[in-house]
Amino acid sequence: MEIGFSLGSNMHNRKRLLMQAKHLIMSAPRTQFVDQSPIYETTPVDVKPEYQDMAYLNSVVILESALPLESWLTYIGKIETKLGRERSADRNAPRPIDIDMIYAGDQIVDGGGLVVPHPRWAERRFVVQPLYDVRPNMVLPESSQSVAEILAALPPDEGLSVFDEKW
């Protein structure tokens, strides 16, 4: 099944952390790399004023995997912990790495801590833009519009720019 992950980092060596996260995701058994977007530098969204200057790097990585989705939830958590993420009450606190499953084929899941497609993916340019780069015509489950149509409907965002085309 094809799975799309959104990667983000706004602490330490952000690009290195994205590369490490991608490598660790790709090292999962029965998993093959398919595609990736450029890395974008983005303004933080919904953060406390003291974190407003901590820009994120964001990207989307696409893979094919035969692993059950529940296994991915555990695996992603282990990667985030290994790369230094500490969970806190502040959902939007700075973090060395954030990995979200955006979609998993045509699956719709809401249980056991896993929600797929990601419930806020279409509201966030830092997810929609990189997803557009690799899957512009895709229509995710529970959506009636393609990624391209969703991107076109989002308000303009001056806080998003290409950081690295080929990583």
KOLLOTOR-130527 format. One record per residue (C-alpha): residue in three letters; residue number from 1; x, z, y. Coordinates in steps of 0.001 Angstrom, whole numbers, m for minus. Each point is the difference from the previous one (the first is absolute). Layout:
+------+-----+---------+---------+---------+
! type ! seq !       X !       Z !       Y !
+------+-----+---------+---------+---------+
!  ALA ! NUM !       X !       Z !       Y !
...
+------+-----+---------+---------+---------+
end
This chain:
+------+-----+---------+---------+---------+
! type ! seq !       X !       Z !       Y !
+------+-----+---------+---------+---------+
!  MET !   1 !       0 !       0 !       0 !
!  GLU !   2 !    1208 !    m737 !    3510 !
!  ILE !   3 !     486 !    3103 !    2154 !
!  GLY !   4 !     768 !     152 !    3720 !
!  PHE !   5 !    1857 !    2971 !    1436 !
!  SER !   6 !     475 !     888 !    3653 !
!  LEU !   7 !    3340 !    1678 !     762 !
!  GLY !   8 !     717 !    1934 !    3178 !
!  SER !   9 !    2782 !    2180 !    1405 !
!  ASN !  10 !     640 !    1617 !    3368 !
!  MET !  11 !    2848 !    2397 !    m783 !
!  HIS !  12 !    3720 !    m308 !    m746 !
!  ASN !  13 !    1278 !   m3446 !   m1056 !
!  ARG !  14 !   m3421 !   m1635 !    m123 !
!  LYS !  15 !    1055 !   m3394 !   m1404 !
!  ARG !  16 !    2146 !    1589 !   m2712 !
!  LEU !  17 !   m2936 !    2201 !   m1021 !
!  LEU !  18 !   m2329 !   m3022 !    m242 !
!  MET !  19 !    2580 !   m1793 !   m2126 !
!  GLN !  20 !     417 !    3031 !   m2268 !
!  ALA !  21 !   m3770 !     362 !    m377 !
!  LYS !  22 !    m349 !   m3696 !    m886 !
!  HIS !  23 !    2807 !     275 !   m2561 !
!  LEU !  24 !   m1559 !    3083 !   m1607 !
!  ILE !  25 !   m3455 !   m1623 !    m125 !
!  MET !  26 !    1496 !   m3100 !   m1598 !
!  SER !  27 !    1799 !    2118 !   m2608 !
!  ALA !  28 !   m3317 !    1112 !   m1502 !
!  PRO !  29 !    m453 !   m1227 !   m3576 !
!  ARG !  30 !   m2004 !   m3192 !    m578 !
!  THR !  31 !     225 !    m874 !    3689 !
!  GLN !  32 !    1190 !   m3202 !    1686 !
!  PHE !  33 !     674 !    m774 !    3641 !
!  VAL !  34 !   m2303 !   m2670 !    1493 !
!  ASP !  35 !     440 !     m40 !    3788 !
!  GLN !  36 !     707 !    2038 !    3118 !
!  SER !  37 !    m757 !    m244 !    3691 !
!  PRO !  38 !    2501 !     296 !    2810 !
!  ILE !  39 !     638 !    3509 !    1282 !
!  TYR !  40 !   m1846 !     804 !    3227 !
!  GLU !  41 !     827 !    2677 !    2514 !
!  THR !  42 !   m3239 !    1637 !    1088 !
!  THR !  43 !   m1219 !    2604 !    2439 !
!  PRO !  44 !   m1293 !    3129 !   m1773 !
!  VAL !  45 !   m3790 !     240 !    m353 !
!  ASP !  46 !   m2020 !    3233 !     381 !
!  VAL !  47 !    3069 !    2233 !     367 !
!  LYS !  48 !     603 !    3064 !    2136 !
!  PRO !  49 !    1557 !    m741 !    3423 !
!  GLU !  50 !    3390 !    1379 !   m1082 !
!  TYR !  51 !     211 !   m2671 !   m2749 !
!  GLN !  52 !   m1053 !   m2945 !    2187 !
!  ASP !  53 !    3600 !   m1249 !     415 !
!  MET !  54 !     727 !     m29 !   m3755 !
!  ALA !  55 !    m632 !   m3672 !    m810 !
!  TYR !  56 !    m792 !    m986 !   m3561 !
!  LEU !  57 !    1375 !   m2779 !   m2111 !
!  ASN !  58 !   m2756 !   m1488 !   m2171 !
!  SER !  59 !    m139 !   m2629 !   m2698 !
!  VAL !  60 !   m2130 !   m1139 !   m2930 !
!  VAL !  61 !    1377 !    m533 !   m3503 !
!  ILE !  62 !   m1971 !   m1902 !   m2658 !
!  LEU !  63 !     640 !     392 !   m3733 !
!  GLU !  64 !   m1507 !    m727 !   m3374 !
!  SER !  65 !    m376 !    3019 !   m2253 !
!  ALA !  66 !   m1535 !     865 !   m3343 !
!  LEU !  67 !     155 !    3747 !     765 !
!  PRO !  68 !   m3304 !    1867 !     350 !
!  LEU !  69 !    m895 !     737 !    3626 !
!  GLU !  70 !     m29 !    3752 !    m682 !
!  SER !  71 !    3666 !    m260 !   m1026 !
!  TRP !  72 !     783 !   m1603 !    3360 !
!  LEU !  73 !   m1478 !    2950 !    1890 !
!  THR !  74 !    2432 !    2380 !   m1748 !
!  TYR !  75 !    2901 !   m2450 !     248 !
!  ILE !  76 !    m486 !    m527 !    3758 !
!  GLY !  77 !    m114 !    3755 !     554 !
!  LYS !  78 !    3302 !     420 !   m1838 !
!  ILE !  79 !    1642 !   m2760 !    2066 !
!  GLU !  80 !   m1200 !    1535 !    3262 !
!  THR !  81 !    1318 !    3429 !   m1053 !
!  LYS !  82 !    3334 !   m1452 !   m1142 !
!  LEU !  83 !     418 !   m1704 !    3394 !
!  GLY !  84 !    m650 !    3236 !    1880 !
!  ARG !  85 !   m3689 !      m3 !     855 !
!  GLU !  86 !   m1503 !    3441 !     469 !
!  ARG !  87 !   m3771 !     214 !     288 !
!  SER !  88 !   m1530 !    2097 !    2775 !
!  ALA !  89 !   m3400 !     730 !    1492 !
!  ASP !  90 !     718 !   m2676 !    2648 !
!  ARG !  91 !    m913 !   m3272 !   m1783 !
!  ASN !  92 !    1814 !   m2055 !    2624 !
!  ALA !  93 !    3182 !    2056 !     325 !
!  PRO !  94 !    3315 !   m1881 !     m21 !
!  ARG !  95 !    1213 !    m919 !   m3467 !
!  PRO !  96 !    3017 !   m1602 !   m1609 !
!  ILE !  97 !   m2286 !   m2094 !   m2218 !
!  ASP !  98 !   m3684 !    m713 !    m461 !
!  ILE !  99 !   m1228 !   m2173 !   m2856 !
!  ASP ! 100 !   m3659 !   m1036 !    m198 !
!  MET ! 101 !   m1653 !   m2185 !   m2613 !
!  ILE ! 102 !   m1983 !   m2509 !    2076 !
!  TYR ! 103 !   m1627 !   m1863 !   m2870 !
!  ALA ! 104 !     249 !    m431 !   m3764 !
!  GLY ! 105 !   m1420 !   m3316 !   m1113 !
!  ASP ! 106 !   m3775 !     143 !     350 !
!  GLN ! 107 !    m138 !    3683 !    m944 !
!  ILE ! 108 !   m2125 !    2506 !    1911 !
!  VAL ! 109 !    1043 !    3600 !    m687 !
!  ASP ! 110 !   m1087 !    3231 !    1654 !
!  GLY ! 111 !     961 !    3033 !   m2021 !
!  GLY ! 112 !    2817 !    2157 !   m1239 !
!  GLY ! 113 !    1771 !    m211 !    3355 !
!  LEU ! 114 !      96 !   m3811 !     m40 !
!  VAL ! 115 !   m2055 !   m2194 !    2329 !
!  VAL ! 116 !     454 !   m3768 !    m354 !
!  PRO ! 117 !    m272 !   m2074 !    2099 !
!  HIS ! 118 !    1548 !    2328 !    2549 !
!  PRO ! 119 !   m2925 !    1232 !    2151 !
!  ARG ! 120 !    1596 !    m722 !    3411 !
!  TRP ! 121 !    2135 !   m3060 !    m729 !
!  ALA ! 122 !   m2123 !   m2395 !    2085 !
!  GLU ! 123 !     172 !    2253 !    3099 !
!  ARG ! 124 !    3779 !      60 !     179 !
!  ARG ! 125 !    1935 !   m2918 !    1388 !
!  PHE ! 126 !    3201 !    1481 !   m1485 !
!  VAL ! 127 !   m1556 !    m640 !   m3438 !
!  VAL ! 128 !   m2066 !   m3126 !     714 !
!  GLN ! 129 !    2804 !   m1992 !    1706 !
!  PRO ! 130 !    2527 !     349 !   m2848 !
!  LEU ! 131 !   m2750 !    m577 !   m2581 !
!  TYR ! 132 !    m973 !   m3159 !    1910 !
!  ASP ! 133 !    3600 !   m1220 !    m321 !
!  VAL ! 134 !    m223 !       7 !   m3803 !
!  ARG ! 135 !   m3743 !    m307 !    m775 !
!  PRO ! 136 !   m1828 !   m1514 !    3029 !
!  ASN ! 137 !   m2914 !   m1428 !   m1996 !
!  MET ! 138 !    m546 !    3002 !   m2255 !
!  VAL ! 139 !   m3388 !    1721 !     157 !
!  LEU ! 140 !     380 !    3573 !   m1195 !
!  PRO ! 141 !   m2759 !    1676 !   m1996 !
!  GLU ! 142 !   m2718 !    1508 !    2218 !
!  SER ! 143 !     886 !   m2443 !    2798 !
!  SER ! 144 !   m1809 !   m3177 !     971 !
!  GLN ! 145 !    2867 !   m1359 !    2111 !
!  SER ! 146 !    3459 !   m1305 !    m805 !
!  VAL ! 147 !    3084 !    1847 !    1188 !
!  ALA ! 148 !     461 !   m2770 !    2619 !
!  GLU ! 149 !   m3536 !     509 !    1331 !
!  ILE ! 150 !     476 !    3772 !     167 !
!  LEU ! 151 !    3304 !    m417 !    1844 !
!  ALA ! 152 !   m1591 !   m2391 !    2516 !
!  ALA ! 153 !   m2763 !    2544 !     711 !
!  LEU ! 154 !    2365 !    2921 !     681 !
!  PRO ! 155 !     708 !     832 !    3638 !
!  PRO ! 156 !    3365 !   m1238 !    1299 !
!  ASP ! 157 !    2861 !    2393 !    m630 !
!  GLU ! 158 !    3112 !     m91 !    2120 !
!  GLY ! 159 !    1624 !    2666 !   m2175 !
!  LEU ! 160 !     819 !   m2217 !   m2984 !
!  SER ! 161 !    3052 !   m2256 !    m280 !
!  VAL ! 162 !    2054 !   m1579 !   m2780 !
!  PHE ! 163 !    2968 !    2209 !    m823 !
!  ASP ! 164 !    1490 !   m1920 !   m2961 !
!  GLU ! 165 !   m1262 !   m3272 !   m1513 !
!  LYS ! 166 !    2047 !     118 !   m3219 !
!  TRP ! 167 !     785 !    3317 !   m1523 !
+------+-----+---------+---------+---------+
end
